[in-house]
Amino acid sequence: MQKNIHPGNYRTVLFYDSNAKTGFLIRSCASTNGTMKWEDGKEYPVFMCDTSSASHPYYTGKTRQLGTEGRVSDFSNRFAKFGLKSK
């Protein structure tokens, strides 16, 4: 291997998915701000993720329900006047 080309902060990092409340220990050089105690009792630098394979709909097979009622009623209220004909 060549010398002086690899990052110096390559270490074990906890990637924590806040939606699924689960984490993954991976060797990485990602910048982190805090630490978190993991299941093995050790404290690791933590990288907070919004989505991972544990919570993404493609991997879980579950679809996310959006608040479509509000969108439909907003649309109906906004464009209701176009459907009425004045006499």
Biopython code that builds the backbone (N, CA, C, O; Angstrom):
import numpy as np
from Bio.PDB.StructureBuilder import StructureBuilder

atoms = [
    (1, "MET", "N", (0.828, -1.183, 0.000)),
    (1, "MET", "CA", (0.000, 0.000, 0.000)),
    (1, "MET", "C", (0.872, 1.246, 0.000)),
    (1, "MET", "O", (1.959, 1.264, 0.577)),
    (2, "GLN", "N", (0.382, 2.271, -0.649)),
    (2, "GLN", "CA", (1.106, 3.524, -0.675)),
    (2, "GLN", "C", (0.965, 4.232, 0.667)),
    (2, "GLN", "O", (-0.065, 4.124, 1.333)),
    (3, "LYS", "N", (1.988, 4.942, 1.048)),
    (3, "LYS", "CA", (1.963, 5.656, 2.313)),
    (3, "LYS", "C", (1.421, 7.063, 2.115)),
    (3, "LYS", "O", (1.558, 7.654, 1.044)),
    (4, "ASN", "N", (0.804, 7.586, 3.167)),
    (4, "ASN", "CA", (0.307, 8.967, 3.239)),
    (4, "ASN", "C", (-0.805, 9.308, 2.253)),
    (4, "ASN", "O", (-0.950, 10.472, 1.882)),
    (5, "ILE", "N", (-1.600, 8.319, 1.817)),
    (5, "ILE", "CA", (-2.743, 8.625, 0.957)),
    (5, "ILE", "C", (-4.069, 8.281, 1.633)),
    (5, "ILE", "O", (-5.127, 8.666, 1.135)),
    (6, "HIS", "N", (-4.032, 7.576, 2.738)),
    (6, "HIS", "CA", (-5.252, 7.151, 3.419)),
    (6, "HIS", "C", (-5.626, 8.151, 4.503)),
    (6, "HIS", "O", (-4.745, 8.736, 5.133)),
    (7, "PRO", "N", (-6.928, 8.357, 4.731)),
    (7, "PRO", "CA", (-7.341, 9.325, 5.755)),
    (7, "PRO", "C", (-6.895, 8.881, 7.145)),
    (7, "PRO", "O", (-6.837, 7.689, 7.443)),
    (8, "GLY", "N", (-6.586, 9.848, 7.973)),
    (8, "GLY", "CA", (-6.100, 9.541, 9.311)),
    (8, "GLY", "C", (-7.206, 9.257, 10.313)),
    (8, "GLY", "O", (-6.945, 8.653, 11.353)),
    (9, "ASN", "N", (-8.441, 9.677, 10.028)),
    (9, "ASN", "CA", (-9.535, 9.500, 10.989)),
    (9, "ASN", "C", (-10.422, 8.302, 10.651)),
    (9, "ASN", "O", (-11.612, 8.318, 10.965)),
    (10, "TYR", "N", (-9.876, 7.272, 10.023)),
    (10, "TYR", "CA", (-10.628, 6.070, 9.685)),
    (10, "TYR", "C", (-10.828, 5.262, 10.956)),
    (10, "TYR", "O", (-9.870, 4.736, 11.523)),
    (11, "ARG", "N", (-12.091, 5.162, 11.409)),
    (11, "ARG", "CA", (-12.390, 4.488, 12.653)),
    (11, "ARG", "C", (-13.781, 3.890, 12.591)),
    (11, "ARG", "O", (-14.497, 4.086, 11.609)),
    (12, "THR", "N", (-14.176, 3.155, 13.637)),
    (12, "THR", "CA", (-15.510, 2.571, 13.715)),
    (12, "THR", "C", (-16.496, 3.670, 14.095)),
    (12, "THR", "O", (-16.321, 4.357, 15.101)),
    (13, "VAL", "N", (-17.541, 3.825, 13.271)),
    (13, "VAL", "CA", (-18.554, 4.861, 13.472)),
    (13, "VAL", "C", (-19.919, 4.188, 13.570)),
    (13, "VAL", "O", (-20.205, 3.233, 12.848)),
    (14, "LEU", "N", (-20.747, 4.692, 14.462)),
    (14, "LEU", "CA", (-22.120, 4.207, 14.599)),
    (14, "LEU", "C", (-23.023, 5.056, 13.709)),
    (14, "LEU", "O", (-23.199, 6.248, 13.960)),
    (15, "PHE", "N", (-23.591, 4.454, 12.679)),
    (15, "PHE", "CA", (-24.582, 5.122, 11.831)),
    (15, "PHE", "C", (-25.945, 4.786, 12.421)),
    (15, "PHE", "O", (-26.381, 3.636, 12.362)),
    (16, "TYR", "N", (-26.622, 5.788, 12.993)),
    (16, "TYR", "CA", (-27.869, 5.568, 13.718)),
    (16, "TYR", "C", (-29.038, 6.136, 12.929)),
    (16, "TYR", "O", (-29.062, 7.323, 12.602)),
    (17, "ASP", "N", (-30.016, 5.271, 12.622)),
    (17, "ASP", "CA", (-31.227, 5.660, 11.905)),
    (17, "ASP", "C", (-32.280, 6.056, 12.932)),
    (17, "ASP", "O", (-32.790, 5.209, 13.667)),
    (18, "SER", "N", (-32.603, 7.348, 12.980)),
    (18, "SER", "CA", (-33.533, 7.839, 13.995)),
    (18, "SER", "C", (-34.976, 7.415, 13.730)),
    (18, "SER", "O", (-35.773, 7.356, 14.666)),
    (19, "ASN", "N", (-35.331, 7.119, 12.484)),
    (19, "ASN", "CA", (-36.694, 6.666, 12.185)),
    (19, "ASN", "C", (-36.920, 5.226, 12.630)),
    (19, "ASN", "O", (-37.973, 4.906, 13.181)),
    (20, "ALA", "N", (-35.953, 4.367, 12.400)),
    (20, "ALA", "CA", (-36.097, 2.950, 12.747)),
    (20, "ALA", "C", (-35.557, 2.639, 14.138)),
    (20, "ALA", "O", (-35.726, 1.521, 14.624)),
    (21, "LYS", "N", (-34.914, 3.604, 14.788)),
    (21, "LYS", "CA", (-34.318, 3.416, 16.115)),
    (21, "LYS", "C", (-33.347, 2.243, 16.128)),
    (21, "LYS", "O", (-33.371, 1.413, 17.037)),
    (22, "THR", "N", (-32.492, 2.184, 15.110)),
    (22, "THR", "CA", (-31.490, 1.133, 15.009)),
    (22, "THR", "C", (-30.204, 1.734, 14.467)),
    (22, "THR", "O", (-30.205, 2.837, 13.922)),
    (23, "GLY", "N", (-29.120, 1.009, 14.619)),
    (23, "GLY", "CA", (-27.840, 1.522, 14.170)),
    (23, "GLY", "C", (-26.974, 0.440, 13.567)),
    (23, "GLY", "O", (-27.257, -0.751, 13.697)),
    (24, "PHE", "N", (-25.914, 0.871, 12.905)),
    (24, "PHE", "CA", (-24.973, -0.025, 12.248)),
    (24, "PHE", "C", (-23.564, 0.449, 12.568)),
    (24, "PHE", "O", (-23.267, 1.637, 12.439)),
    (25, "LEU", "N", (-22.704, -0.452, 12.979)),
    (25, "LEU", "CA", (-21.304, -0.116, 13.209)),
    (25, "LEU", "C", (-20.534, -0.393, 11.929)),
    (25, "LEU", "O", (-20.507, -1.521, 11.436)),
    (26, "ILE", "N", (-19.910, 0.645, 11.399)),
    (26, "ILE", "CA", (-19.182, 0.550, 10.137)),
    (26, "ILE", "C", (-17.892, 1.329, 10.286)),
    (26, "ILE", "O", (-17.868, 2.363, 10.953)),
    (27, "ARG", "N", (-16.826, 0.853, 9.679)),
    (27, "ARG", "CA", (-15.579, 1.606, 9.656)),
    (27, "ARG", "C", (-15.726, 2.709, 8.626)),
    (27, "ARG", "O", (-16.061, 2.448, 7.470)),
    (28, "SER", "N", (-15.476, 3.950, 9.046)),
    (28, "SER", "CA", (-15.708, 5.102, 8.184)),
    (28, "SER", "C", (-14.829, 6.266, 8.613)),
    (28, "SER", "O", (-14.264, 6.273, 9.706)),
    (29, "CYS", "N", (-14.727, 7.251, 7.725)),
    (29, "CYS", "CA", (-14.038, 8.500, 8.073)),
    (29, "CYS", "C", (-15.021, 9.666, 7.995)),
    (29, "CYS", "O", (-14.611, 10.810, 7.800)),
    (30, "ALA", "N", (-16.305, 9.384, 8.146)),
    (30, "ALA", "CA", (-17.341, 10.427, 8.131)),
    (30, "ALA", "C", (-17.166, 11.333, 9.341)),
    (30, "ALA", "O", (-16.825, 10.878, 10.433)),
    (31, "SER", "N", (-17.406, 12.625, 9.127)),
    (31, "SER", "CA", (-17.273, 13.557, 10.247)),
    (31, "SER", "C", (-18.491, 13.439, 11.158)),
    (31, "SER", "O", (-19.627, 13.360, 10.691)),
    (32, "THR", "N", (-18.237, 13.429, 12.453)),
    (32, "THR", "CA", (-19.297, 13.274, 13.444)),
    (32, "THR", "C", (-19.202, 14.388, 14.467)),
    (32, "THR", "O", (-18.141, 14.980, 14.664)),
    (33, "ASN", "N", (-20.324, 14.668, 15.119)),
    (33, "ASN", "CA", (-20.361, 15.718, 16.136)),
    (33, "ASN", "C", (-20.443, 15.176, 17.551)),
    (33, "ASN", "O", (-19.976, 15.825, 18.487)),
    (34, "GLY", "N", (-21.020, 14.017, 17.721)),
    (34, "GLY", "CA", (-21.235, 13.497, 19.065)),
    (34, "GLY", "C", (-20.877, 12.034, 19.171)),
    (34, "GLY", "O", (-20.386, 11.427, 18.219)),
    (35, "THR", "N", (-21.129, 11.478, 20.334)),
    (35, "THR", "CA", (-20.896, 10.057, 20.575)),
    (35, "THR", "C", (-22.155, 9.442, 21.164)),
    (35, "THR", "O", (-23.013, 10.145, 21.698)),
    (36, "MET", "N", (-22.254, 8.126, 21.062)),
    (36, "MET", "CA", (-23.402, 7.405, 21.614)),
    (36, "MET", "C", (-22.918, 6.063, 22.139)),
    (36, "MET", "O", (-22.069, 5.412, 21.529)),
    (37, "LYS", "N", (-23.466, 5.661, 23.274)),
    (37, "LYS", "CA", (-23.146, 4.358, 23.839)),
    (37, "LYS", "C", (-23.961, 3.309, 23.096)),
    (37, "LYS", "O", (-25.170, 3.461, 22.927)),
    (38, "TRP", "N", (-23.301, 2.248, 22.653)),
    (38, "TRP", "CA", (-23.964, 1.222, 21.858)),
    (38, "TRP", "C", (-24.254, -0.007, 22.712)),
    (38, "TRP", "O", (-23.912, -0.035, 23.894)),
    (39, "GLU", "N", (-24.876, -1.009, 22.130)),
    (39, "GLU", "CA", (-25.320, -2.213, 22.839)),
    (39, "GLU", "C", (-24.177, -2.974, 23.510)),
    (39, "GLU", "O", (-24.388, -3.653, 24.515)),
    (40, "ASP", "N", (-22.973, -2.864, 22.959)),
    (40, "ASP", "CA", (-21.844, -3.582, 23.538)),
    (40, "ASP", "C", (-21.213, -2.844, 24.717)),
    (40, "ASP", "O", (-20.224, -3.311, 25.282)),
    (41, "GLY", "N", (-21.781, -1.691, 25.092)),
    (41, "GLY", "CA", (-21.300, -0.930, 26.230)),
    (41, "GLY", "C", (-20.220, 0.073, 25.898)),
    (41, "GLY", "O", (-19.840, 0.869, 26.757)),
    (42, "LYS", "N", (-19.710, 0.061, 24.672)),
    (42, "LYS", "CA", (-18.675, 1.011, 24.264)),
    (42, "LYS", "C", (-19.320, 2.263, 23.679)),
    (42, "LYS", "O", (-20.457, 2.235, 23.210)),
    (43, "GLU", "N", (-18.579, 3.345, 23.716)),
    (43, "GLU", "CA", (-19.051, 4.609, 23.172)),
    (43, "GLU", "C", (-18.371, 4.860, 21.831)),
    (43, "GLU", "O", (-17.147, 4.798, 21.719)),
    (44, "TYR", "N", (-19.197, 5.149, 20.800)),
    (44, "TYR", "CA", (-18.699, 5.344, 19.441)),
    (44, "TYR", "C", (-19.104, 6.722, 18.932)),
    (44, "TYR", "O", (-20.106, 7.279, 19.381)),
    (45, "PRO", "N", (-18.328, 7.281, 17.992)),
    (45, "PRO", "CA", (-18.787, 8.492, 17.309)),
    (45, "PRO", "C", (-20.044, 8.146, 16.527)),
    (45, "PRO", "O", (-20.110, 7.086, 15.905)),
    (46, "VAL", "N", (-21.043, 9.023, 16.547)),
    (46, "VAL", "CA", (-22.325, 8.708, 15.930)),
    (46, "VAL", "C", (-22.590, 9.647, 14.752)),
    (46, "VAL", "O", (-22.348, 10.852, 14.829)),
    (47, "PHE", "N", (-23.091, 9.067, 13.665)),
    (47, "PHE", "CA", (-23.527, 9.796, 12.482)),
    (47, "PHE", "C", (-25.024, 9.542, 12.358)),
    (47, "PHE", "O", (-25.442, 8.418, 12.080)),
    (48, "MET", "N", (-25.839, 10.584, 12.562)),
    (48, "MET", "CA", (-27.297, 10.439, 12.545)),
    (48, "MET", "C", (-27.810, 10.397, 11.106)),
    (48, "MET", "O", (-27.474, 11.261, 10.296)),
    (49, "CYS", "N", (-28.622, 9.392, 10.794)),
    (49, "CYS", "CA", (-29.213, 9.218, 9.463)),
    (49, "CYS", "C", (-30.730, 9.350, 9.572)),
    (49, "CYS", "O", (-31.320, 8.942, 10.572)),
    (50, "ASP", "N", (-31.352, 9.912, 8.558)),
    (50, "ASP", "CA", (-32.812, 9.973, 8.513)),
    (50, "ASP", "C", (-33.387, 8.693, 7.926)),
    (50, "ASP", "O", (-34.465, 8.249, 8.324)),
    (51, "THR", "N", (-32.675, 8.109, 6.992)),
    (51, "THR", "CA", (-33.146, 6.918, 6.300)),
    (51, "THR", "C", (-31.983, 5.952, 6.108)),
    (51, "THR", "O", (-30.874, 6.359, 5.764)),
    (52, "SER", "N", (-32.249, 4.683, 6.332)),
    (52, "SER", "CA", (-31.275, 3.627, 6.052)),
    (52, "SER", "C", (-32.047, 2.430, 5.506)),
    (52, "SER", "O", (-33.250, 2.522, 5.260)),
    (53, "SER", "N", (-31.367, 1.325, 5.319)),
    (53, "SER", "CA", (-32.049, 0.135, 4.818)),
    (53, "SER", "C", (-33.076, -0.393, 5.815)),
    (53, "SER", "O", (-33.961, -1.157, 5.432)),
    (54, "ALA", "N", (-32.978, -0.004, 7.079)),
    (54, "ALA", "CA", (-33.936, -0.452, 8.092)),
    (54, "ALA", "C", (-35.248, 0.306, 8.034)),
    (54, "ALA", "O", (-36.256, -0.178, 8.549)),
    (55, "SER", "N", (-35.264, 1.504, 7.408)),
    (55, "SER", "CA", (-36.496, 2.285, 7.385)),
    (55, "SER", "C", (-36.940, 2.704, 5.984)),
    (55, "SER", "O", (-38.034, 3.248, 5.836)),
    (56, "HIS", "N", (-36.137, 2.471, 4.965)),
    (56, "HIS", "CA", (-36.509, 2.896, 3.611)),
    (56, "HIS", "C", (-37.576, 1.968, 3.041)),
    (56, "HIS", "O", (-37.453, 0.749, 3.154)),
    (57, "PRO", "N", (-38.627, 2.528, 2.425)),
    (57, "PRO", "CA", (-39.717, 1.703, 1.902)),
    (57, "PRO", "C", (-39.275, 0.671, 0.860)),
    (57, "PRO", "O", (-39.900, -0.384, 0.751)),
    (58, "TYR", "N", (-38.237, 0.940, 0.109)),
    (58, "TYR", "CA", (-37.773, -0.016, -0.903)),
    (58, "TYR", "C", (-37.283, -1.301, -0.244)),
    (58, "TYR", "O", (-37.544, -2.394, -0.747)),
    (59, "TYR", "N", (-36.580, -1.178, 0.871)),
    (59, "TYR", "CA", (-36.015, -2.346, 1.539)),
    (59, "TYR", "C", (-36.996, -3.005, 2.496)),
    (59, "TYR", "O", (-36.936, -4.219, 2.693)),
    (60, "THR", "N", (-37.894, -2.236, 3.092)),
    (60, "THR", "CA", (-38.819, -2.814, 4.068)),
    (60, "THR", "C", (-40.088, -3.360, 3.434)),
    (60, "THR", "O", (-40.743, -4.225, 4.017)),
    (61, "GLY", "N", (-40.451, -2.870, 2.246)),
    (61, "GLY", "CA", (-41.670, -3.312, 1.589)),
    (61, "GLY", "C", (-42.913, -2.610, 2.113)),
    (61, "GLY", "O", (-44.023, -2.920, 1.682)),
    (62, "LYS", "N", (-42.744, -1.676, 3.029)),
    (62, "LYS", "CA", (-43.870, -0.932, 3.582)),
    (62, "LYS", "C", (-43.925, 0.438, 2.923)),
    (62, "LYS", "O", (-42.899, 1.083, 2.711)),
    (63, "THR", "N", (-45.143, 0.871, 2.600)),
    (63, "THR", "CA", (-45.299, 2.194, 2.010)),
    (63, "THR", "C", (-45.610, 3.197, 3.099)),
    (63, "THR", "O", (-46.192, 2.852, 4.127)),
    (64, "ARG", "N", (-45.225, 4.420, 2.875)),
    (64, "ARG", "CA", (-45.515, 5.485, 3.825)),
    (64, "ARG", "C", (-46.819, 6.151, 3.428)),
    (64, "ARG", "O", (-47.044, 6.443, 2.253)),
    (65, "GLN", "N", (-47.665, 6.388, 4.396)),
    (65, "GLN", "CA", (-48.937, 7.056, 4.145)),
    (65, "GLN", "C", (-48.757, 8.555, 4.334)),
    (65, "GLN", "O", (-48.328, 9.009, 5.395)),
    (66, "LEU", "N", (-49.082, 9.302, 3.323)),
    (66, "LEU", "CA", (-49.031, 10.753, 3.417)),
    (66, "LEU", "C", (-50.412, 11.273, 3.753)),
    (66, "LEU", "O", (-51.410, 10.593, 3.517)),
    (67, "GLY", "N", (-50.476, 12.443, 4.289)),
    (67, "GLY", "CA", (-51.750, 13.055, 4.628)),
    (67, "GLY", "C", (-52.460, 13.541, 3.380)),
    (67, "GLY", "O", (-52.426, 14.735, 3.081)),
    (68, "THR", "N", (-53.110, 12.633, 2.633)),
    (68, "THR", "CA", (-53.754, 12.995, 1.374)),
    (68, "THR", "C", (-55.092, 13.679, 1.595)),
    (68, "THR", "O", (-55.568, 14.395, 0.714)),
    (69, "GLU", "N", (-55.711, 13.471, 2.757)),
    (69, "GLU", "CA", (-56.997, 14.129, 3.015)),
    (69, "GLU", "C", (-56.849, 15.635, 2.966)),
    (69, "GLU", "O", (-57.668, 16.323, 2.358)),
    (70, "GLY", "N", (-55.836, 16.136, 3.587)),
    (70, "GLY", "CA", (-55.620, 17.574, 3.599)),
    (70, "GLY", "C", (-55.355, 18.124, 2.217)),
    (70, "GLY", "O", (-55.818, 19.215, 1.886)),
    (71, "ARG", "N", (-54.617, 17.388, 1.404)),
    (71, "ARG", "CA", (-54.304, 17.842, 0.056)),
    (71, "ARG", "C", (-55.536, 17.857, -0.835)),
    (71, "ARG", "O", (-55.727, 18.785, -1.621)),
    (72, "VAL", "N", (-56.367, 16.837, -0.714)),
    (72, "VAL", "CA", (-57.573, 16.762, -1.535)),
    (72, "VAL", "C", (-58.552, 17.864, -1.151)),
    (72, "VAL", "O", (-59.133, 18.515, -2.020)),
    (73, "SER", "N", (-58.734, 18.072, 0.144)),
    (73, "SER", "CA", (-59.671, 19.114, 0.574)),
    (73, "SER", "C", (-59.155, 20.500, 0.206)),
    (73, "SER", "O", (-59.946, 21.369, -0.160)),
    (74, "ASP", "N", (-57.840, 20.725, 0.296)),
    (74, "ASP", "CA", (-57.274, 22.009, -0.133)),
    (74, "ASP", "C", (-57.522, 22.235, -1.618)),
    (74, "ASP", "O", (-57.893, 23.333, -2.031)),
    (75, "PHE", "N", (-57.318, 21.198, -2.414)),
    (75, "PHE", "CA", (-57.557, 21.303, -3.856)),
    (75, "PHE", "C", (-59.029, 21.601, -4.139)),
    (75, "PHE", "O", (-59.349, 22.469, -4.952)),
    (76, "SER", "N", (-59.915, 20.880, -3.466)),
    (76, "SER", "CA", (-61.359, 21.083, -3.679)),
    (76, "SER", "C", (-61.787, 22.488, -3.289)),
    (76, "SER", "O", (-62.569, 23.122, -3.997)),
    (77, "ASN", "N", (-61.280, 22.973, -2.173)),
    (77, "ASN", "CA", (-61.633, 24.321, -1.737)),
    (77, "ASN", "C", (-61.117, 25.386, -2.700)),
    (77, "ASN", "O", (-61.802, 26.374, -2.964)),
    (78, "ARG", "N", (-59.940, 25.189, -3.209)),
    (78, "ARG", "CA", (-59.331, 26.183, -4.070)),
    (78, "ARG", "C", (-60.018, 26.263, -5.437)),
    (78, "ARG", "O", (-60.201, 27.353, -5.979)),
    (79, "PHE", "N", (-60.398, 25.108, -5.990)),
    (79, "PHE", "CA", (-60.936, 25.082, -7.342)),
    (79, "PHE", "C", (-62.434, 24.815, -7.403)),
    (79, "PHE", "O", (-62.961, 24.557, -8.486)),
    (80, "ALA", "N", (-63.134, 24.870, -6.276)),
    (80, "ALA", "CA", (-64.580, 24.627, -6.256)),
    (80, "ALA", "C", (-65.335, 25.695, -7.035)),
    (80, "ALA", "O", (-66.360, 25.413, -7.657)),
    (81, "LYS", "N", (-64.827, 26.914, -6.998)),
    (81, "LYS", "CA", (-65.539, 28.008, -7.670)),
    (81, "LYS", "C", (-65.540, 27.861, -9.190)),
    (81, "LYS", "O", (-66.398, 28.439, -9.857)),
    (82, "PHE", "N", (-64.599, 27.103, -9.752)),
    (82, "PHE", "CA", (-64.566, 26.915, -11.206)),
    (82, "PHE", "C", (-65.635, 25.963, -11.692)),
    (82, "PHE", "O", (-66.018, 26.011, -12.861)),
    (83, "GLY", "N", (-66.130, 25.090, -10.813)),
    (83, "GLY", "CA", (-67.154, 24.132, -11.190)),
    (83, "GLY", "C", (-68.559, 24.709, -11.150)),
    (83, "GLY", "O", (-69.474, 24.121, -11.726)),
    (84, "LEU", "N", (-68.757, 25.838, -10.491)),
    (84, "LEU", "CA", (-70.071, 26.455, -10.358)),
    (84, "LEU", "C", (-70.310, 27.442, -11.500)),
    (84, "LEU", "O", (-69.432, 28.230, -11.851)),
    (85, "LYS", "N", (-71.506, 27.386, -12.068)),
    (85, "LYS", "CA", (-71.879, 28.331, -13.119)),
    (85, "LYS", "C", (-72.841, 29.355, -12.537)),
    (85, "LYS", "O", (-73.828, 28.988, -11.899)),
    (86, "SER", "N", (-72.570, 30.591, -12.743)),
    (86, "SER", "CA", (-73.460, 31.642, -12.237)),
    (86, "SER", "C", (-74.565, 31.911, -13.242)),
    (86, "SER", "O", (-74.350, 31.832, -14.452)),
    (87, "LYS", "N", (-75.777, 32.237, -12.721)),
    (87, "LYS", "CA", (-76.911, 32.486, -13.598)),
    (87, "LYS", "C", (-77.202, 33.944, -13.710)),
    (87, "LYS", "O", (-78.132, 34.336, -14.414)),
]
sb = StructureBuilder()
sb.init_structure("model")
sb.init_model(0)
sb.init_chain("A")
sb.init_seg("    ")
for serial, (resi, resn, name, xyz) in enumerate(atoms, 1):
    if name == "N":
        sb.init_residue(resn, " ", resi, " ")
    sb.init_atom(name, np.array(xyz, "f"), 0.0, 1.0, " ", f" {name:<3s}", serial, name[0])
structure = sb.get_structure()
